[in-house]
Amino acid sequence: MDRAQKKEAVAALKQTFSEANVVVITRNLGLTVAQSTQLRIRMRDTGASYKVAKNTLALIAVEGTQYAPISDMLTGPTALATSTDPVAAAKAVVEFAKTNDKLEIVGGAMGETLLDVNGVKALAELPSLDELRAKIVGLIQAPATKIARTINEPASKLARVLGAYAAKDAA
């Protein structure tokens, strides 16, 4: 990698750190290309990204960002899982790590808050942003549905009674 490529890589990483709401650091202990591709696809499906970055470049990029505390975790063969949804990256990494022992979760950060392995696992258990939105919409719609049903119920009862009388008279 020449100087220009390194500057580009640092700029891209800095951009990633500025946009991410969560960063999960993993240690790659011999993932095959197929396994790594499978993880990247799973991450992309959840709206997260997975990048293997040179630690020295990641250390330069993290300086001056809210993720500066993760510098101590950037040792050895690491990779960064990031997402704007605070839960997506953690959820995808934890699910993949359950089925593949070659991926080790080192820790991470959510803003300036450092997360250890248990913190990342706890974050992965939370519902995603989309799931929370769906629950809120459901809660908002439920009372409206009940109100509509309550308002329509007397009219439908009256219609049934009149229908029964009409059927009785016709018989």
C-alpha positions as CSV (number, residue, x, y, z in Angstrom):
1,M,0.0,0.0,0.0
2,D,1.4,3.4,-0.9
3,R,0.9,6.6,0.9
4,A,-2.1,7.7,-1.2
5,Q,-3.9,4.4,-0.6
6,K,-3.2,4.6,3.1
7,K,-4.7,8.2,3.2
8,E,-7.8,7.0,1.4
9,A,-8.2,4.0,3.7
10,V,-7.8,6.3,6.8
11,A,-10.4,8.7,5.3
12,A,-12.8,5.9,4.6
13,L,-12.4,4.5,8.1
14,K,-12.8,8.0,9.7
15,Q,-16.1,8.4,7.6
16,T,-17.3,5.0,8.9
17,F,-16.6,5.9,12.5
18,S,-18.4,9.3,12.1
19,E,-21.5,7.6,10.7
20,A,-21.7,4.5,12.9
21,N,-23.7,4.3,16.1
22,V,-22.0,1.1,17.2
23,V,-18.6,-0.5,16.5
24,V,-18.0,-4.2,17.3
25,I,-14.4,-5.4,17.2
26,T,-13.8,-9.1,16.3
27,R,-10.7,-11.2,16.1
28,N,-10.5,-13.2,12.9
29,L,-8.8,-16.5,13.9
30,G,-8.6,-18.3,10.5
31,L,-12.0,-17.6,8.8
32,T,-12.0,-19.0,5.3
33,V,-12.9,-16.7,2.4
34,A,-16.3,-18.5,2.1
35,Q,-17.0,-17.9,5.8
36,S,-15.9,-14.3,5.7
37,T,-18.2,-13.8,2.6
38,Q,-21.1,-15.4,4.4
39,L,-20.5,-13.0,7.4
40,R,-20.4,-10.0,5.1
41,I,-23.6,-11.0,3.4
42,R,-25.3,-11.5,6.8
43,M,-24.0,-8.1,7.9
44,R,-25.2,-6.4,4.7
45,D,-28.7,-7.9,5.1
46,T,-29.0,-6.3,8.5
47,G,-27.8,-2.9,7.4
48,A,-24.3,-3.3,8.9
49,S,-20.9,-3.6,7.5
50,Y,-17.8,-5.7,8.2
51,K,-14.3,-4.5,7.4
52,V,-10.9,-5.9,7.9
53,A,-8.6,-3.0,8.4
54,K,-5.0,-2.6,9.3
55,N,-4.7,-1.8,13.0
56,T,-2.3,1.1,12.4
57,L,-4.7,2.7,9.9
58,A,-7.7,2.1,12.2
59,L,-5.8,3.7,15.1
60,I,-5.1,6.8,13.1
61,A,-8.7,7.0,11.9
62,V,-10.2,6.5,15.4
63,E,-8.2,9.5,16.8
64,G,-10.5,12.5,17.4
65,T,-13.7,10.5,17.1
66,Q,-16.1,9.3,19.8
67,Y,-14.7,5.8,19.3
68,A,-11.2,6.7,20.5
69,P,-11.5,4.4,23.6
70,I,-11.5,1.3,21.4
71,S,-7.8,1.9,20.5
72,D,-6.7,-0.6,23.2
73,M,-8.8,-3.4,21.5
74,L,-7.1,-3.0,18.1
75,T,-4.4,-5.6,18.5
76,G,-3.9,-8.7,16.5
77,P,-5.9,-9.8,13.5
78,T,-9.0,-7.6,14.0
79,A,-12.0,-6.6,12.0
80,L,-14.6,-3.9,12.5
81,A,-18.4,-4.5,12.4
82,T,-20.3,-1.2,12.2
83,S,-23.9,0.0,11.8
84,T,-26.1,3.0,12.2
85,D,-28.7,0.8,13.9
86,P,-27.2,0.4,17.5
87,V,-28.2,-3.3,17.5
88,A,-27.7,-4.6,14.0
89,A,-23.9,-5.1,13.9
90,A,-23.9,-6.7,17.4
91,K,-26.8,-9.0,16.6
92,A,-25.2,-10.2,13.3
93,V,-21.8,-10.8,14.8
94,V,-23.1,-12.6,17.9
95,E,-25.3,-14.9,15.7
96,F,-22.4,-15.7,13.4
97,A,-20.0,-16.3,16.3
98,K,-22.5,-18.9,17.8
99,T,-22.1,-21.0,14.7
100,N,-18.4,-20.4,14.0
101,D,-15.8,-20.6,16.7
102,K,-13.1,-19.0,14.5
103,L,-14.7,-15.5,15.0
104,E,-14.0,-14.1,18.5
105,I,-15.8,-11.0,19.8
106,V,-13.2,-8.7,21.4
107,G,-15.6,-5.9,22.5
108,G,-16.8,-2.7,21.0
109,A,-18.3,0.7,21.7
110,M,-21.6,2.5,21.4
111,G,-20.7,6.1,21.1
112,E,-18.1,6.8,23.9
113,T,-19.4,3.9,25.9
114,L,-17.0,0.9,25.8
115,L,-18.5,-2.5,25.6
116,D,-16.9,-5.8,26.7
117,V,-17.8,-9.1,25.2
118,N,-20.8,-9.5,27.6
119,G,-21.9,-5.9,26.7
120,V,-21.9,-6.7,23.0
121,K,-23.9,-9.9,23.7
122,A,-26.4,-8.0,25.8
123,L,-26.7,-5.4,23.0
124,A,-27.4,-8.2,20.5
125,E,-30.4,-9.4,22.6
126,L,-32.2,-6.1,22.3
127,P,-34.8,-5.6,19.6
128,S,-33.6,-3.8,16.5
129,L,-34.7,-0.4,15.6
130,D,-37.2,-1.8,13.0
131,E,-38.7,-4.2,15.6
132,L,-39.2,-1.3,18.0
133,R,-40.8,0.8,15.4
134,A,-43.2,-2.0,14.5
135,K,-44.1,-2.4,18.2
136,I,-44.8,1.3,18.5
137,V,-47.0,1.4,15.4
138,G,-48.9,-1.7,16.7
139,L,-49.4,0.0,20.0
140,I,-50.6,3.2,18.4
141,Q,-53.0,1.4,16.0
142,A,-54.5,-0.9,18.7
143,P,-56.6,1.8,20.4
144,A,-57.8,3.2,17.1
145,T,-59.0,-0.3,16.0
146,K,-60.8,-0.8,19.4
147,I,-62.5,2.6,19.1
148,A,-63.6,1.9,15.6
149,R,-65.0,-1.5,16.6
150,T,-66.8,0.0,19.6
151,I,-68.4,2.7,17.5
152,N,-69.5,0.3,14.8
153,E,-70.8,-2.4,17.2
154,P,-74.2,-0.8,18.2
155,A,-75.0,-0.2,14.5
156,S,-74.2,-3.8,13.5
157,K,-76.3,-5.1,16.4
158,L,-79.2,-3.0,15.3
159,A,-78.8,-4.2,11.7
160,R,-78.8,-7.9,12.9
161,V,-82.0,-7.3,14.9
162,L,-83.7,-5.6,12.0
163,G,-82.5,-8.4,9.7
164,A,-83.9,-11.0,12.1
165,Y,-87.3,-9.3,12.2
166,A,-87.4,-9.0,8.4
167,A,-86.6,-12.7,8.1
168,K,-89.3,-13.6,10.7
169,D,-91.9,-11.5,8.9
170,A,-90.9,-13.0,5.5
171,A,-91.4,-16.5,6.8
